[in-house]
Amino acid sequence: MADRRLQVFHAVAKHLSFTKAAEALFMTQPAVTFQIKQLEEHFNSRLFERGHGRIALTPAGDIVLEYAERILALSAELDTRLKEMTGQIAGPLLVGASTTIAEFLLPQVLGAFKSKYPGVMPRLFVANSGTVESRVAEHTLDLGFIESSSHLPTVASDVCCEDELQVVCAPTHPLAKLKAVTPKQLVEYPYISRETGSGTREVTDLYFQNAGIRPDSMNVIMELGSPEALKGLVATGLGFAIMSRSTVSKETRLGQLARLALTPRLIRNLSVVYPKEKFRSRLVNTFVQFAKDQLAVMQTG
C-alpha cells in the first residue's frame, strides 16, 4: 500500500489546488493540507510555492512528483497482481462516465457486471466528457466512458460503439412535422444546447462547422448540463435540442417528445479511456470487454 501522503501530494500536484484535490480524494481541505505539511517535514523541503491564491511545484516538488507517479503505479500493480493470484474477478472498480452515458446506458452495464461478478465493487463518477478524461489522466479513475474523442496524450482510448444524435423537439413544434432536417434549416429556430465541455456539444459544434455554419451563429437560447433538464425544457416547446437517440426513446414512445434524423446523419463514437502505460488489471480488462459487448448490443437494439 503506497504512502497516503504521496497519494495526497500527487492529487494536489495534478490539480495545483488543495480544494480540487480534496474533492477528488473525498477528503476535507484541512486533511489534505495536513498530509502535505507532513510530507514536507519528512523531506525537509518545501514542495509547493504558495502565493496570490495559487500554488506551483518547487524544484523539489517536481522530483517528488516524478517518483510519486512511479511509486503509486507500482503499488497499485502489486496489489492487483496479488489479488489476481486467487483467480477471482473482484475488488474496487472506479469508473467515470459522461452524463449521457452514465444516466442512460451504463447503469444496465454495471448492474449486469455486478450480477456476474458479485465480488466487484463499482464506484461511478459522473461529469462531462472533458472532466472524466482528466480524472482518468490523473489516475483517480481506472477508466472512463466519454462521448467525444480523446484529447490528452497520456490517455488511451478504444471505441465502444456508435451513437446517433438526432433533433429532439416538442410534438407541437414546427420541426415535428418533418421526417428529417438539414443543419441550415435549424438556424432559424431557437436552440437549447449542452454546455461547453460536453462531448455532445463538441460533436454538434463540429457537425455545424462541417456544414458551413458557425456554431455561434445558431440561435442558442440556453445551455444546460443535464440531458434530463434538456428534455424537460424541450418538452415545453421553447426550442429544439440535439441529443443521443437513446436518451429519448421512452419519451418518444409515450408521445412526449418528437425526434427526427439529421441530414446528413450525425453519428459519433462512444469511447472508453484509460491511462497510457499503466498496468491494466484483469478486472479492468474484463469490464472493458464486457461493457463494449453490452453497449454494442444496446445501441443496435
C-alpha positions as CSV (number, residue, x, y, z in Angstrom):
1,M,0.0,0.0,0.0
2,A,1.5,3.3,-1.1
3,D,2.1,6.1,1.5
4,R,-1.1,8.1,1.8
5,R,0.9,11.3,1.9
6,L,2.2,10.5,-1.6
7,Q,-1.3,9.9,-2.9
8,V,-2.5,13.2,-1.5
9,F,0.6,15.0,-2.8
10,H,0.0,13.5,-6.3
11,A,-3.6,14.8,-6.4
12,V,-2.5,18.3,-5.3
13,A,0.3,18.4,-7.8
14,K,-2.0,17.4,-10.6
15,H,-4.8,19.8,-9.7
16,L,-2.5,22.6,-8.4
17,S,-5.3,23.1,-6.0
18,F,-5.8,21.9,-2.4
19,T,-9.6,22.3,-2.8
20,K,-9.8,20.3,-6.0
21,A,-7.5,17.6,-4.7
22,A,-9.7,17.3,-1.6
23,E,-12.8,16.9,-3.8
24,A,-11.1,14.2,-5.9
25,L,-9.9,12.3,-2.9
26,F,-13.2,12.7,-1.0
27,M,-11.3,14.4,1.9
28,T,-11.6,17.7,3.7
29,Q,-9.2,20.5,2.7
30,P,-7.6,20.7,6.2
31,A,-6.9,17.0,6.0
32,V,-5.1,17.5,2.6
33,T,-3.1,20.4,3.9
34,F,-2.0,18.4,7.0
35,Q,-0.8,15.5,4.8
36,I,1.2,17.8,2.6
37,K,2.7,19.5,5.7
38,Q,3.8,16.1,7.0
39,L,5.4,15.2,3.7
40,E,7.3,18.5,3.5
41,E,8.5,17.9,7.1
42,H,9.6,14.3,6.2
43,F,11.7,15.6,3.2
44,N,12.7,18.8,5.0
45,S,11.8,20.6,1.7
46,R,9.0,22.9,0.5
47,L,7.1,21.1,-2.2
48,F,4.8,23.9,-3.2
49,E,5.2,27.6,-3.7
50,R,2.1,29.4,-2.3
51,G,1.0,32.9,-3.1
52,H,-1.7,35.1,-4.6
53,G,-4.2,32.4,-4.3
54,R,-2.2,30.0,-6.5
55,I,0.3,27.2,-5.9
56,A,3.1,25.8,-8.0
57,L,5.5,22.9,-7.6
58,T,9.0,23.8,-6.4
59,P,12.1,22.0,-7.9
60,A,11.9,19.6,-5.0
61,G,8.2,19.1,-5.7
62,D,8.9,18.2,-9.4
63,I,11.3,15.5,-8.3
64,V,8.8,14.1,-5.7
65,L,6.0,14.1,-8.4
66,E,8.2,12.1,-10.8
67,Y,8.9,9.4,-8.2
68,A,5.3,9.5,-6.7
69,E,3.8,8.6,-10.0
70,R,6.1,5.6,-10.4
71,I,5.6,4.5,-6.8
72,L,1.9,4.8,-6.9
73,A,1.7,2.9,-10.2
74,L,3.9,0.1,-8.9
75,S,1.9,-0.1,-5.6
76,A,-1.4,-0.4,-7.5
77,E,0.1,-3.0,-9.8
78,L,1.4,-5.0,-6.8
79,D,-2.0,-5.0,-5.1
80,T,-3.7,-6.1,-8.2
81,R,-1.3,-8.9,-9.2
82,L,-1.5,-10.4,-5.7
83,K,-5.3,-10.2,-5.7
84,E,-5.4,-11.9,-9.1
85,M,-3.5,-14.9,-7.8
86,T,-6.8,-16.0,-6.3
87,G,-8.2,-16.3,-9.8
88,Q,-11.2,-14.2,-8.9
89,I,-12.5,-11.1,-10.6
90,A,-13.1,-8.9,-7.5
91,G,-12.2,-5.6,-5.9
92,P,-12.9,-1.9,-6.3
93,L,-13.6,-0.5,-9.8
94,L,-13.5,3.2,-10.2
95,V,-15.5,4.1,-13.4
96,G,-16.1,7.6,-14.8
97,A,-18.8,8.4,-17.4
98,S,-20.2,11.4,-19.2
99,T,-23.6,12.4,-18.1
100,T,-25.5,10.9,-21.1
101,I,-23.7,7.5,-20.8
102,A,-24.0,7.4,-17.0
103,E,-27.7,8.2,-17.0
104,F,-29.0,6.1,-19.9
105,L,-26.5,3.4,-20.8
106,L,-24.1,2.5,-18.0
107,P,-26.5,1.5,-15.2
108,Q,-27.6,-1.6,-17.1
109,V,-24.0,-2.5,-17.9
110,L,-22.8,-2.1,-14.3
111,G,-25.8,-4.0,-13.0
112,A,-25.2,-6.9,-15.3
113,F,-21.5,-6.9,-14.5
114,K,-22.1,-6.9,-10.7
115,S,-24.5,-9.8,-11.1
116,K,-21.9,-11.8,-12.9
117,Y,-19.0,-10.8,-10.6
118,P,-20.5,-10.2,-7.1
119,G,-17.1,-9.5,-5.6
120,V,-16.6,-6.4,-7.7
121,M,-17.4,-3.0,-6.0
122,P,-18.1,-0.4,-8.7
123,R,-18.0,3.3,-8.0
124,L,-19.3,5.6,-10.6
125,F,-18.2,9.2,-11.1
126,V,-20.4,11.3,-13.4
127,A,-19.3,14.5,-15.2
128,N,-18.9,15.8,-18.7
129,S,-16.5,14.1,-21.1
130,G,-13.7,16.6,-20.5
131,T,-13.7,16.2,-16.8
132,V,-13.9,12.4,-16.9
133,E,-10.9,12.2,-19.2
134,S,-8.9,14.5,-16.9
135,R,-9.7,12.3,-13.9
136,V,-8.5,9.2,-15.9
137,A,-5.3,11.0,-16.8
138,E,-4.8,11.8,-13.1
139,H,-5.2,8.1,-12.2
140,T,-8.1,8.9,-9.9
141,L,-10.3,6.7,-12.1
142,D,-9.5,3.3,-13.5
143,L,-11.3,4.1,-16.8
144,G,-13.9,6.4,-18.2
145,F,-16.6,6.4,-20.9
146,I,-16.8,9.6,-23.0
147,E,-18.8,10.9,-25.9
148,S,-16.0,12.7,-27.7
149,S,-12.6,11.9,-29.0
150,S,-9.7,11.7,-26.5
151,H,-7.6,14.9,-26.3
152,L,-4.9,14.1,-23.7
153,P,-1.6,12.4,-24.7
154,T,-1.4,10.4,-21.5
155,V,-4.8,8.7,-22.2
156,A,-5.5,5.8,-24.5
157,S,-8.9,5.2,-26.0
158,D,-10.9,2.5,-27.6
159,V,-14.2,2.9,-29.5
160,C,-17.1,1.1,-27.7
161,C,-19.9,1.6,-30.1
162,E,-21.7,4.1,-32.4
163,D,-24.4,6.5,-31.2
164,E,-26.7,8.6,-33.4
165,L,-27.6,12.1,-32.4
166,Q,-30.9,13.5,-33.6
167,V,-33.0,16.6,-33.3
168,V,-35.5,16.5,-30.4
169,C,-38.4,18.8,-30.0
170,A,-42.0,19.0,-28.6
171,P,-44.7,17.3,-30.7
172,T,-46.2,20.7,-31.2
173,H,-43.0,22.3,-32.5
174,P,-42.9,23.2,-36.3
175,L,-40.0,20.8,-36.8
176,A,-42.0,17.8,-35.5
177,K,-43.9,17.8,-38.9
178,L,-40.7,16.9,-40.7
179,K,-39.1,13.4,-41.1
180,A,-35.5,14.8,-41.4
181,V,-33.9,18.2,-41.2
182,T,-30.7,19.8,-42.5
183,P,-28.3,21.9,-40.5
184,K,-29.3,25.0,-42.5
185,Q,-33.0,24.5,-41.7
186,L,-32.2,24.6,-38.0
187,V,-30.6,28.1,-38.0
188,E,-33.9,29.9,-37.8
189,Y,-35.2,28.0,-34.7
190,P,-34.4,28.6,-31.0
191,Y,-31.7,26.1,-30.0
192,I,-31.2,24.6,-26.5
193,S,-27.6,23.4,-26.3
194,R,-25.4,21.3,-24.0
195,E,-22.7,23.1,-22.0
196,T,-19.1,23.7,-23.1
197,G,-17.0,20.6,-22.2
198,S,-19.8,18.2,-23.0
199,G,-19.0,15.6,-25.6
200,T,-22.4,16.2,-27.2
201,R,-21.6,19.9,-27.5
202,E,-18.2,19.2,-29.1
203,V,-19.7,16.8,-31.7
204,T,-22.6,19.1,-32.6
205,D,-20.4,22.2,-33.0
206,L,-18.1,20.2,-35.3
207,Y,-21.1,19.0,-37.3
208,F,-22.4,22.5,-37.8
209,Q,-18.9,23.7,-38.8
210,N,-18.6,21.0,-41.4
211,A,-22.0,22.1,-42.8
212,G,-20.6,25.6,-43.2
213,I,-22.4,27.0,-40.2
214,R,-20.6,28.8,-37.4
215,P,-21.8,27.4,-34.0
216,D,-22.0,30.9,-32.6
217,S,-24.5,31.8,-35.4
218,M,-27.0,29.4,-34.0
219,N,-29.9,30.9,-32.1
220,V,-28.8,29.4,-28.7
221,I,-31.3,30.5,-26.0
222,M,-30.0,28.3,-23.2
223,E,-27.1,25.9,-22.3
224,L,-27.8,23.1,-19.9
225,G,-25.5,20.5,-18.3
226,S,-28.0,17.6,-18.0
227,P,-29.9,15.5,-20.6
228,E,-32.9,15.3,-18.2
229,A,-33.0,19.1,-17.9
230,L,-32.6,19.4,-21.6
231,K,-35.6,17.1,-22.3
232,G,-37.8,18.9,-19.7
233,L,-37.1,22.3,-21.4
234,V,-37.6,21.0,-24.9
235,A,-40.9,19.5,-23.9
236,T,-42.2,23.0,-23.2
237,G,-41.8,23.9,-26.9
238,L,-39.3,26.6,-26.1
239,G,-36.8,25.2,-28.7
240,F,-35.1,22.1,-30.1
241,A,-32.1,20.2,-28.9
242,I,-29.7,17.7,-30.4
243,M,-29.4,14.6,-28.3
244,S,-28.5,10.9,-28.3
245,R,-31.4,8.9,-29.7
246,S,-31.0,6.5,-26.7
247,T,-31.8,9.3,-24.2
248,V,-35.3,10.0,-25.5
249,S,-36.6,6.5,-26.5
250,K,-39.1,6.4,-23.7
251,E,-40.4,10.0,-24.2
252,T,-40.8,9.5,-28.0
253,R,-42.6,6.2,-27.4
254,L,-45.0,8.0,-25.0
255,G,-45.5,10.9,-27.4
256,Q,-44.0,13.4,-25.0
257,L,-41.2,14.3,-27.4
258,A,-40.6,14.0,-31.2
259,R,-37.3,13.2,-32.8
260,L,-36.1,13.4,-36.4
261,A,-32.9,12.5,-38.1
262,L,-30.4,15.0,-39.3
263,T,-29.3,15.0,-43.0
264,P,-26.6,14.0,-43.3
265,R,-26.9,11.7,-40.2
266,L,-24.9,12.6,-37.2
267,I,-23.1,9.5,-35.9
268,R,-20.5,9.7,-33.2
269,N,-18.3,7.1,-31.4
270,L,-18.6,6.4,-27.7
271,S,-15.2,5.6,-26.3
272,V,-13.6,4.1,-23.2
273,V,-10.5,5.8,-22.0
274,Y,-7.8,4.6,-19.6
275,P,-4.3,5.8,-18.6
276,K,-1.5,5.0,-21.1
277,E,1.5,3.0,-19.9
278,K,-0.3,1.8,-16.8
279,F,-0.7,-1.9,-15.9
280,R,-4.4,-2.8,-16.5
281,S,-5.7,-5.3,-14.1
282,R,-7.7,-8.4,-15.2
283,L,-10.7,-6.7,-13.6
284,V,-10.4,-3.6,-15.7
285,N,-9.8,-5.6,-18.9
286,T,-12.7,-7.9,-18.2
287,F,-15.1,-4.9,-17.5
288,V,-13.9,-3.1,-20.6
289,Q,-14.7,-6.0,-22.9
290,F,-18.0,-6.7,-21.1
291,A,-19.1,-3.1,-21.4
292,K,-18.1,-3.0,-25.1
293,D,-20.3,-6.0,-25.8
294,Q,-23.2,-4.8,-23.8
295,L,-23.2,-1.2,-25.2
296,A,-22.9,-2.5,-28.8
297,V,-26.0,-4.7,-28.3
298,M,-27.9,-1.8,-26.6
299,Q,-27.2,0.6,-29.4
300,T,-28.2,-1.7,-32.1
301,G,-31.3,-3.0,-30.3
